[in-house]
Amino acid sequence: MSLSLIAAVLCLVFHVSAPTIPSVSSAVSASQPKIKLIALTFDDGPNAKITPLILATLKQYQIRATFFVIGLEARKHEELIKQEIEAGHEIGNHTLSHRRLTSLGDEKVLGQMAGAQKIIGDKTAVRFIRPPYGSHNARIDRLAKRLGLQMITWTLASNDWRGYPASRLTQQIVTLARPNDIILFHDIHSNAAEALPKIIQGLKERGFTFATVNELLQPGVKLPCGIEVH
Protein backbone atom coordinates (compact mmCIF):
# COMPACT_ATOMS: atom_id res chain seq x y z
CA MET A 1 0.00 0.00 0.00
CA SER A 2 1.42 3.42 -0.95
CA LEU A 3 2.21 6.04 1.67
CA SER A 4 -0.35 8.43 0.17
CA LEU A 5 -3.08 5.81 0.42
CA ILE A 6 -2.16 5.04 4.03
CA ALA A 7 -2.36 8.74 4.88
CA ALA A 8 -5.77 9.01 3.25
CA VAL A 9 -7.07 6.01 5.20
CA LEU A 10 -5.84 7.45 8.50
CA CYS A 11 -7.53 10.75 7.67
CA LEU A 12 -10.86 9.01 7.10
CA VAL A 13 -10.61 6.73 10.15
CA PHE A 14 -9.37 9.15 12.77
CA HIS A 15 -9.97 12.65 11.37
CA VAL A 16 -13.63 13.49 10.88
CA SER A 17 -14.08 16.37 8.47
CA ALA A 18 -15.41 19.60 9.95
CA PRO A 19 -17.88 21.74 8.00
CA THR A 20 -17.01 25.03 6.36
CA ILE A 21 -17.48 27.71 9.00
CA PRO A 22 -17.82 31.48 8.53
CA SER A 23 -14.96 33.66 9.70
CA VAL A 24 -14.85 34.50 13.39
CA SER A 25 -12.66 36.95 15.29
CA SER A 26 -9.72 35.42 17.09
CA ALA A 27 -7.73 36.22 20.18
CA VAL A 28 -4.72 34.59 18.51
CA SER A 29 -2.91 36.91 16.10
CA ALA A 30 -3.05 35.88 12.46
CA SER A 31 0.37 37.50 12.09
CA GLN A 32 1.90 34.46 13.80
CA PRO A 33 1.44 31.80 11.11
CA LYS A 34 4.11 29.45 12.47
CA ILE A 35 2.25 28.82 15.72
CA LYS A 36 0.89 25.26 15.79
CA LEU A 37 -2.57 25.71 17.28
CA ILE A 38 -4.78 22.92 18.58
CA ALA A 39 -8.14 22.96 20.38
CA LEU A 40 -9.30 20.58 23.11
CA THR A 41 -13.07 20.16 23.24
CA PHE A 42 -15.29 18.23 25.64
CA ASP A 43 -18.85 17.03 25.00
CA ASP A 44 -21.84 15.78 27.00
CA GLY A 45 -21.13 17.41 30.36
CA PRO A 46 -21.03 18.82 32.79
CA ASN A 47 -20.59 15.66 34.85
CA ALA A 48 -20.31 15.77 38.63
CA LYS A 49 -17.44 13.25 38.75
CA ILE A 50 -15.42 13.73 35.56
CA THR A 51 -15.72 17.44 34.74
CA PRO A 52 -13.94 18.58 37.94
CA LEU A 53 -11.01 16.29 37.08
CA ILE A 54 -10.81 17.78 33.59
CA LEU A 55 -10.99 21.32 34.97
CA ALA A 56 -8.25 20.59 37.50
CA THR A 57 -5.90 19.32 34.77
CA LEU A 58 -6.61 22.28 32.51
CA LYS A 59 -5.93 24.64 35.42
CA GLN A 60 -2.67 22.86 36.23
CA TYR A 61 -1.40 23.36 32.67
CA GLN A 62 -3.02 26.81 32.27
CA ILE A 63 -5.00 25.74 29.22
CA ARG A 64 -8.37 27.03 28.06
CA ALA A 65 -10.67 24.57 26.28
CA THR A 66 -14.16 24.50 24.79
CA PHE A 67 -16.98 22.62 26.53
CA PHE A 68 -20.04 21.68 24.48
CA VAL A 69 -22.63 21.20 27.20
CA ILE A 70 -26.01 19.48 27.24
CA GLY A 71 -28.68 21.87 28.43
CA LEU A 72 -30.32 19.54 30.95
CA GLU A 73 -26.93 18.63 32.43
CA ALA A 74 -26.01 22.30 32.65
CA ARG A 75 -29.21 22.93 34.57
CA LYS A 76 -28.34 20.18 37.05
CA HIS A 77 -24.74 21.33 37.49
CA GLU A 78 -24.84 25.11 37.35
CA GLU A 79 -21.84 25.40 39.66
CA LEU A 80 -19.66 23.50 37.20
CA ILE A 81 -20.76 25.77 34.36
CA LYS A 82 -19.84 28.72 36.56
CA GLN A 83 -16.41 27.21 37.21
CA GLU A 84 -15.83 26.66 33.49
CA ILE A 85 -16.72 30.25 32.68
CA GLU A 86 -14.67 31.71 35.53
CA ALA A 87 -11.64 29.71 34.38
CA GLY A 88 -11.91 31.31 30.94
CA HIS A 89 -13.14 28.26 29.07
CA GLU A 90 -15.46 28.61 26.11
CA ILE A 91 -19.00 27.17 26.36
CA GLY A 92 -20.79 25.71 23.36
CA ASN A 93 -24.31 24.39 22.78
CA HIS A 94 -24.70 20.59 22.57
CA THR A 95 -28.53 20.67 22.50
CA LEU A 96 -31.02 20.26 25.29
CA SER A 97 -31.09 16.48 25.65
CA HIS A 98 -28.65 15.02 23.09
CA ARG A 99 -31.13 13.95 20.41
CA ARG A 100 -30.00 13.09 16.89
CA LEU A 101 -31.08 16.28 15.12
CA THR A 102 -31.33 14.84 11.63
CA SER A 103 -34.08 12.50 12.82
CA LEU A 104 -36.23 15.38 14.11
CA GLY A 105 -38.56 17.85 12.40
CA ASP A 106 -37.73 21.54 12.27
CA GLU A 107 -39.77 22.48 15.32
CA LYS A 108 -38.13 19.86 17.53
CA VAL A 109 -34.67 20.71 16.22
CA LEU A 110 -35.20 24.35 17.12
CA GLY A 111 -36.50 23.24 20.50
CA GLN A 112 -33.34 21.26 21.18
CA MET A 113 -31.10 24.14 20.16
CA ALA A 114 -33.08 26.95 21.77
CA GLY A 115 -33.74 24.95 24.93
CA ALA A 116 -30.04 24.58 25.63
CA GLN A 117 -29.40 28.16 24.57
CA LYS A 118 -31.92 29.43 27.10
CA ILE A 119 -30.17 27.58 29.92
CA ILE A 120 -26.57 28.47 29.09
CA GLY A 121 -26.94 31.60 27.00
CA ASP A 122 -27.83 33.81 29.95
CA LYS A 123 -24.58 32.83 31.66
CA THR A 124 -22.12 33.41 28.83
CA ALA A 125 -21.99 34.23 25.14
CA VAL A 126 -22.51 31.09 23.06
CA ARG A 127 -21.41 31.16 19.43
CA PHE A 128 -21.05 27.50 18.45
CA ILE A 129 -23.27 24.45 18.44
CA ARG A 130 -22.01 20.89 18.07
CA PRO A 131 -24.66 18.41 16.92
CA PRO A 132 -24.93 15.16 18.91
CA TYR A 133 -23.09 12.32 17.15
CA GLY A 134 -21.80 14.93 14.68
CA SER A 135 -25.03 14.39 12.77
CA HIS A 136 -26.12 17.41 10.74
CA ASN A 137 -26.97 18.51 7.21
CA ALA A 138 -27.82 21.70 5.34
CA ARG A 139 -31.27 21.87 6.96
CA ILE A 140 -29.82 21.60 10.48
CA ASP A 141 -27.18 24.19 9.65
CA ARG A 142 -29.83 26.64 8.45
CA LEU A 143 -31.86 26.20 11.62
CA ALA A 144 -28.76 26.78 13.75
CA LYS A 145 -27.98 29.93 11.79
CA ARG A 146 -31.53 31.15 12.46
CA LEU A 147 -30.64 31.12 16.16
CA GLY A 148 -27.32 32.84 15.55
CA LEU A 149 -25.29 29.67 16.09
CA GLN A 150 -22.42 28.34 13.98
CA MET A 151 -22.16 24.59 13.43
CA ILE A 152 -18.88 22.95 14.43
CA THR A 153 -17.85 19.30 14.64
CA TRP A 154 -14.26 18.07 15.08
CA THR A 155 -11.25 16.94 13.09
CA LEU A 156 -9.73 14.34 15.43
CA ALA A 157 -11.75 12.01 17.67
CA SER A 158 -10.25 10.52 20.83
CA ASN A 159 -12.78 7.65 20.74
CA ASP A 160 -12.84 7.76 24.54
CA TRP A 161 -16.46 6.55 24.40
CA ARG A 162 -15.21 3.17 23.18
CA GLY A 163 -13.67 2.53 26.58
CA TYR A 164 -10.08 2.40 25.35
CA PRO A 165 -7.43 2.59 28.10
CA ALA A 166 -5.85 5.96 28.77
CA SER A 167 -2.53 4.81 27.31
CA ARG A 168 -4.18 4.10 23.95
CA LEU A 169 -5.96 7.47 23.91
CA THR A 170 -2.68 9.21 24.68
CA GLN A 171 -0.73 7.43 21.96
CA GLN A 172 -3.45 7.99 19.37
CA ILE A 173 -3.92 11.71 20.01
CA VAL A 174 -0.26 12.63 20.45
CA THR A 175 0.75 10.68 17.35
CA LEU A 176 -2.03 11.77 15.00
CA ALA A 177 -2.56 15.40 16.06
CA ARG A 178 -1.91 18.00 13.34
CA PRO A 179 -1.87 21.81 13.39
CA ASN A 180 -5.38 23.30 13.71
CA ASP A 181 -6.94 20.04 14.86
CA ILE A 182 -10.12 20.27 16.91
CA ILE A 183 -9.94 17.26 19.22
CA LEU A 184 -13.09 15.59 20.54
CA PHE A 185 -13.25 14.28 24.11
CA HIS A 186 -16.19 13.64 26.43
CA ASP A 187 -16.10 14.89 30.02
CA ILE A 188 -18.23 11.94 31.09
CA HIS A 189 -15.61 9.23 30.59
CA SER A 190 -12.91 8.52 33.17
CA ASN A 191 -10.37 7.40 30.55
CA ALA A 192 -10.43 10.89 29.03
CA ALA A 193 -9.69 12.48 32.39
CA GLU A 194 -6.93 9.97 33.08
CA ALA A 195 -5.27 10.43 29.71
CA LEU A 196 -5.50 14.22 29.55
CA PRO A 197 -2.29 15.13 31.47
CA LYS A 198 -0.05 12.97 29.29
CA ILE A 199 -1.87 14.08 26.14
CA ILE A 200 -1.20 17.71 27.04
CA GLN A 201 2.43 16.95 27.85
CA GLY A 202 2.89 15.08 24.58
CA LEU A 203 1.30 17.81 22.50
CA LYS A 204 3.40 20.46 24.23
CA GLU A 205 6.54 18.46 23.44
CA ARG A 206 5.45 18.48 19.79
CA GLY A 207 5.26 22.26 19.92
CA PHE A 208 1.49 22.78 20.00
CA THR A 209 -0.16 25.86 21.49
CA PHE A 210 -3.64 25.34 22.94
CA ALA A 211 -6.59 27.51 21.94
CA THR A 212 -10.35 27.61 22.24
CA VAL A 213 -12.38 26.84 19.12
CA ASN A 214 -13.13 30.53 18.69
CA GLU A 215 -9.41 31.37 18.85
CA LEU A 216 -8.49 28.58 16.45
CA LEU A 217 -10.89 29.50 13.67
CA GLN A 218 -9.10 32.39 12.03
CA PRO A 219 -9.96 33.49 8.47
CA GLY A 220 -8.14 31.36 5.93
CA VAL A 221 -7.15 28.65 8.42
CA LYS A 222 -6.95 25.21 6.83
CA LEU A 223 -8.27 22.41 9.01
CA PRO A 224 -6.82 18.91 8.59
CA CYS A 225 -8.00 16.87 5.57
CA GLY A 226 -8.06 20.04 3.47
CA ILE A 227 -11.19 21.60 4.97
CA GLU A 228 -11.02 25.41 4.91
CA VAL A 229 -12.56 27.96 7.21
CA HIS A 230 -13.99 31.00 5.37
N, C-alpha and C positions, 0 to 999 in steps of 0.2 A: 504494500500500500504506500502511495507517495506521501511525502511530508505535507503537501498542500491538502490532500484529502483527509489526512489525520487531523489537521488543524480545523478543517471545516466540520468534521464530525464532533470534535470537542466543543466547538462553538455551538452546535445545535443541542448537544446533550447537556452542557453545563451553563451556557450563556443564553438566557431567554431574551429575545429581542424586545427592546422597549419601544413604545410608539414615538412618533414625531411629536415634539412638544414645543409650544410657542416660547419665544425668548422670555427669560425672566431676569430681573436684576440680580447681581451677585455681590456678596461681600468679599469674594476672592478676586483680586485684580486680574483682568484679562491681559495685562501687560507682563504677566509672569508665565509664559507658555510652557516653560520647562518643568513647572511644578506638576508632580504626578498626584492628581487628586483621586480620592476614592470616598464613597459614601456608605456608611453602615446604616441599615434600616431594619426596623423591628415591627412585626405585624402581630395582631390578634390580642394585644394587651389592652389595658394594663392587667397584670397578674400579681396577686398578693405575694406569692412566693418567689417568682422568677424575676419580675421587673426590678425589685430592689437590688438584686444581685447584679443585674445588667447596669443599673445606674451607678452602683458602687465602683464597678470596673471602669466605666466611662469617666467617672470623677477622678479615679486614681491616675488615669492616663491623660486627663484634661482633654477629652475628646467630646465633641458635640455630634449627636446622631439625629436621625429622623424616626419618630415613632408613629406608625399608622395604627390608630386605635379604633376599637369597636365601640360604638356609642354606648351600648348597654353596659359594657365593662367599665367604660369611663365614668358612667353614672355611679357604679358600685364602688369605684376606687378613685374618688375625686382627689384624695390626698396625693396619690401617685402622679396624677396628671399635674397637680400643682408642683410637685417636686421636679418633674420633667421640664416644665416651663421655667421654673426658677433656675435650673441648671443650664438653661440656654439651649435646650434641645428643641428641635422643630417637631410640631405635631401635625399629622396628616389624618385625613378621613378614611376609615376602612369600613364604612357603612354602619348601619344601626345594629344589625344582628348577623352579619356575615352570610348573607344569602347570595347565591350565584345570580348576578344581575341579568345575564343574558337569558335566563329562564323566566324572567318576570316581565309583566307589562309595564308601560311607561309610568303609570301612576304609582305602582309599587316600587319601581326603581327610584323615582323621585322621593318617595317616602323613606327608602333606605338611606339615600344620600342626605336628604334634608333633616331626617331624624337625628343622625349622628352630628350633623353640622349644628343643630340647635343645642346639643349637649356640650360640644367642645368649642364651638365658634364664639361663645360669649366669654371664654377664658383666654383665648389667644387667636391670632390671625391664622386661618387655615387656607392654604392655597392649593394643595394637592389632594387628590383622592386616589387610592389604590384599590382596584376592584378585587374582591375575594377570589382566590384561585387564579388571579390574573386574567379573569374571563371578562372580555369587553369587546365591543365592536363599534362601528360608526354611530349607531343609534345611542349606545350607552355614552359615548364620548360627547355627543350633542346634548344629551340631558345633563351631563356633568357641567358642560360649558354654560348651560342655562342658569345653573346655580353659582357660576363664577369659579368653578373648580377645574383644575387641569389634571388630566389622567396621567398616571405614572405607574409603570410596573417595576421591572428590575432587569439587570443584565447578567447577574451571577447569583445562582441560588445555592444556599448552604445545604439544602436538603436535610436540615435538622429534624424536620417532621418525620423523617423515615426512621428515626431512632438510632442513627449512626453514632458510634462512640466519639467523644470529643477529639481524640487524636486524629480520626479520619476527617472530621470537619476542618480541623486546623490544617492538615496537609492539603486538602482539596482547595481551600480558600487561598492560602498563602501561595500555593503553586500556580493556580489558574488566574489569580487577580491581575487585571490589566488597568492602565490609566483610565480614569473616568467610569470605572465600574460602579454600579449601584448594587450593593450586596444585600440579599434577602435573608434575614433571620426571623425567628419568632420568639418573642419574650414570654412564651408559655412552655418552653421546652428546656429542661435542665442541661441537656448536652450543649445547647447554645451558650448558656451562661458559663458553663465549665470551660468551653473552648475559647471564649472571647479573649481572655488575657494573652494567650499564646498567639492567637490570630493577630491581635493588635501588634504584639512584639514582632512577629514575622513580617507583617506589612511595613512596619516602621523600618526594619532592617533592609527591606527592598526599596526604601526611599519614598514611600507613599505619605501624603499629607491628607488628613481626614477632614471632610467637609459635610455639611448638611446637603440634602438634595437641592435645596434652593441655591446654595452656594456653588454646587457642582455644575448646574445647568446654565452655563454661560452661552451667549450667542455664538454659533459656529462650532461649538464643542462636538466632537465626534465620539459617540458612545461605541463600545465594542461591537463587533460584527457589522460595522459600517453604518450603523444607524446615526443620523444627524439630528441635532437639536436646532430648530430655526426660531 
